[in-house]
Amino acid sequence: MNIEEYMQRAISLAETYRYTAKPNPMVGAILLKDKTIIAEGAHELFGSNHAEVNVIESAKKKLGEKFKSFSELTLICTLEPCNHRGKTPPCTEAIINSGIKKVIIGCQDPNSRMAGKSIKKLIENNIDVKVGFCENDIKEQNKFFFYKHNNQKPYLTVKIASSSDGKSHYRNKDRTYITSVSSREDVQQLRAQYDAILTGGNTLINDNPRMNARVNFEINQPKKILLSNKNNLDINQQFFQDSQVEIVKEKNLETVINNYKNKDYCSILIEAGPKLVNAFLSTNLVDEVIVYQSPHPLGANGVDWFNKDITVESLGFNLESSYKIDDDTKKIFLKC
């Protein structure tokens, strides 16, 4: 195996923990002696040991059996190791203290707290460092993380369910399920990818949603952001039961999103009614729009998602992909 093949193996290790590492990036690591894998590790859970520490701890169990000294080993890691003390100690410290003398890094960290500083520290401690292997794959794997640090804001996706005639729900009726069971199950998978879900007070009152990710695998549940200045919110509603909820009364949406640039939110999924959705789409904040479209109309008693002659495309988005889920169509639009 060459370096790229080992790096792909490390990327696969990282992928295993896609839903539990977030909002941290997925990171995988391997320790090699010559061309033999001695130990493997990944960042498994937000707030717990990073991949580099896990792989070093795993290798320690084989010290004296598979190798005599860490100086014999090469560390391969997908992302530049951290060099700051957050929820865990710096990974650079663990690498240096272990005695490892060669490190191969897939991609430099976009976070300004690292961004080459960790590489510099390793080199200053007489460690041979090489950088730049499978970078595009690593950036795609951690799309939200890279976007957040390169753009100084979380990646924002608007998700809507629409009838064939562009309606969101029936007027003056109880909660309306527009799309199929399969589409609603797909939404659960979508929610699981995001760090937070944002909605408005009217949706909370009208729909009494849970807005969690109901999936059959372990995840860090998305946090919830409620934009509302209502004083009569019922905190016993199911929305408040299974995840941290932040109530935001600020009305300026750019200010709202700007407040998250230094928080642990790399991605936010917006699920709300037409008023709040259109307010977001009228800004330059939204990066992606996902539409689950039913083949069935709601008719004159339905509430329009958009004003006449307004479409997702006319708001500055291009259709990236479209595919069927049962009789529904899922459309993904990206900002032009």
N, C-alpha and C positions, 0 to 999 in steps of 0.2 A: 504493500500500500504506500502511496505517496502522501505528501502533506495534505493535499486537497481531500483525499479520501478519508484520512483521519479527521479532518475538520468536518466533513459531512457526517461522520459518525458522532462527533460532538454536537452538531446541530440537531441530530436525531434525539440524542439524550436530552437536550434542552426542550425539545418539542413535547416530550412526555408530560411536562409540567406547565403547559400553556395556561391552564385555567387556575392554577394555584400560585404561580410565581407573580402574576400581575398584581399591582401595577408595575412591579419591577420587570426588567427585561428577562427573557428566557436566555439562560446561559448554560452551556455544557462544557465539560473539561475532561481531558484524558492525560494520564501520565504514561510515558513510554520509556522503555529501556531498549535502546537500539530500535528495533521494529516490533517489539513485543509490548502489548498493552498490559501494564501493571495494575492500573486502577482507572475507574471511570466515576464521574460525578456530575451533578447538575444542581442548579438552584431550584429547590423543590417547593418551597413555601415562602411567601412574602413574610419578611421579618425573621426568617431563619438563616442558617449558614448559606453563604454563596457557593457557587460551583467549585471554585478553587480550593476553598477550605474543605469541602466535602471530599474532593478527590485526594487531597493530601491526607486527611484523616483515614480514608479507606486504604491508602498505600501504606500507612504506618503499620497496619496489621500484617503486612507482608514483608516488612523490613527484616533483613537477615535471612529470609527464605528466598525471595525473588530478586532481591538486590541488597547491596551492603550500605549504600549511602544515597541520599536524595541527589547528590551531585552527579550521579550516574544517569538521572532521569531528565526527560524533556517534558515540559508542561505545554499542552495544547489547549487553548481556551477560545471560545467563540468571540468573546467581547473583552475589551481592555479591562483588567481587574480594577476594582475600586481602590481608591487611595484616601478615603475619608471614613470617619467613624460615624455611622448612623445607627441603625438598629443592631448592627454587628460591627466588629472591628474591621480595619482595612485589610483587604485581601493581599495587598502588596506586602504587608507586614508578615502575613503567614507564609508567603512565597519566599521572602528573604530569609526568614527564620528557619525554614525547612532545609535550606542549603541547595535548593534547585538552582542550576546555573544556566539553563536554557529555556526560554519561553517563546512559544509561537502563538501569536494573537490573530484571530480572524479579522477583527474590525476595531478601529478606534472608537471609544465611547463618545457620543455626541454631547453628553452632559458636560457643561462648562467646568464643573468641579473636578472632572477627570480630564477628558479631551487631551490626551497626550502626557498629562502630568504623571500618571501612573507608569507609563512607559519610561519616562525620564528617570523616575525614582529607581526603577528596576535596573536600568543601565548604570546609574550612579553607584549601584551596589554590585557592580561587576557581573551582571547577568546579561547573557547574550539574548537579545530580543529581536524577533522578526515579526513584521506586521503586514497584513493584507492578503488574506486567503479566503475565498468564498464570500467576499464582502456583500455582494448583491443578495445572496441567499440569507445572510444574517440580517441585513437591513429589512428584507421583506418579512422575515420571521417576526421581527420586532418593529413592524411598521408604525404602530401607534407611539412607541417609545422614541423612535428616531424623529417622527413628525413633531412630537411635543417639544423636544429639545432644539430642533432646527427652526421651529416656527414660534416658539415661546407661547404656545397655547395648546390645549388638548385638541385632538382630532374629533370633530363634531359630525355625527350622522343623524339625519332626520329619518325616522321610519314611520310610514303611514300605511293604513289598510284602506283601500278604495273600492267602491263599486265600479261597475263598467261605465257608469255615467258620471264618475268623478265625485261621488258623495262620500261623506265620512260616517254619517249615522242618520237615523230617522229623527225628524223634528218631534219634540214632545213625546218621546217614547223612552222606555227603559233601555239599558245598554244593548247595543246592536252588535252581533257577531256577523261581520261581512264576509270574511274569508273562511276557508275550510279548516277542519281540524288539523290537517297536515301542515297548512301554512302557519297556524298558530303554534304548532310544535316547532317549526323552523324558527319562529321568533324567539322561542326559549333558547335555542342554540345561539342565535344572534346576540341576545342579551348577555349570555355567558362570556362573550368575548370582550365586553366593555367594562371599564372601571366604575362607571356611574350611569344611572338612568335619570333623566331630567323630565319633569312634567309640570303642569300648572294646577292651580287650585280648582278650576272648573272641572277638569278631568277627574280629580280626586273626588269631588262632590258628586258628579254625575255617574261615574263608573265604579267607584269604590274598588280600584284595581289593586292587585298585589304587586305587580311590576317587579317581580324577582325572576330569576332564571330557574325554571323548574326542569332540571335535567337529571339524568341518571348517572352522573359522574361527579367527582369531587371538584368544587370550584370555590374561589373567593367570591361570594355574592357581590354583585355591583352595589356600591353605595347609592343612595337616592338623594336627588336634589329636587326640592319642591319650590317653585317660584310662585309665591303667593303673599299678599299682604292682608289676607283674611284673618280675622281674630277669632273666628268661631270654628276652627279646625278641630275635628274629633280625632284625638290621638289614639283612640281605641280602634280606628279603622285598620283593616288588614295591611294597608300600605306601610304602616309604622311598625309592624310586628317583627320582621325577620332581618332587618338590615339598618345600618345607621342612616338617619334621615337628616339632611341639612335644609332648614327652611330659610329661603332667601327672599327678602322684601325689596331689594333693589330692582328698579324697573328698567334701567339702561342695560340692554343685553350685552353690549361690548364690555361694560364694567363688570357684569356678572362673570363672563367667561375669562376676562383678564385676571380676576381674583384667583383663578385656578392654575395659573401658570407656574406657581411655586408650590403647589400642593400635589399630593400623590394621585393625580388624575391625568392619565395620558389620553384617555378616550371617554367621550360622553355620548350616549345614545338618547336622542330626544324623542319622546313618545307623548304627544299632547294633541289637543284639539286644533281646529283650523286657525283660530285667532293667534295662538302662540307659535304654531308652525309657520304661519305666514310672517309673523314678526321676525322670527329667526331667518327665514329665507330672504327677507328684505335687507338683511345685513350681508357683510362679506365673511361671516363667521363659519358657515356650514361648508363642509368638505365633501359630503356624500349624502345622497337621498336614496332610500330604499322603499320601493312601492310594492306592496302585496295587493294585486288587483284581482277582484272577483269577476267572473263573466256575467254576473247578474246585476241589473240596475236597481236603484232604490226609488227612482221616479221623483215626482214633484215634491213629495214630502221629505225628501232627503236634504241634508245640509251640504252645500258645496265645499270641497277642500279649497278651491281657488276661485277668484272672480272670473267672469267671462273672458275668454281668449287668453287666460293665463295658463301656462303649462310648466312642468318642471324644466323643460328645455328653454323656455323663454326666460326663466329665472337665472340662466347661466350655467346649466348642467348638461353634460353629454351622456347619452345612454351608453354604458360600458358593457352590460350584459343583460340577457333576458332569458328566462327558462321557466318551464311549467312545474307547478306543484299541484298534483291532481288537476283540477280544472282551472285553478288560479294561475296567474303569471307573476313571477317575482322579477322586478326590474331594478337594476342598480345603476344609478346616475352619479357621475363624478364631476366635480367643479371644473369648468373649462380653464 
